[in-house]
C-alpha cells in the first residue's frame, strides 16, 4: 500500500466486482489487526471508520440483491 504522511493508506476493501463474502473476509482480517496506537491514536479511529463504511456498503449491496 502507498504511504500518506508516513503512514500506510487504508486499502480499499475487496475491490470492484468482489463478492460480499470476499469483502467480509477482508474486513475480518482488518478487524483482527486493528488496535490502538499510542503514537497515533487518530489512526485507530480512521481505520475503524473505514471498516464501518465498508460494512454499510456491503449491507446495501446485499439488500439490493
WOCOR-V773206 format. One record per run of one state. SS is the DSSP state (A for helix, B for strand, O for the rest). FROM is the first residue (numbers start at 1). LEN is the number of residues. If there is no record, write none. Layout:
SS_FROM_LEN, SS_FROM_LEN
This chain:
O_1_2, B_3_2, O_5_2, B_7_2, O_9_11, A_20_14, O_34_7, A_41_24, O_65_1
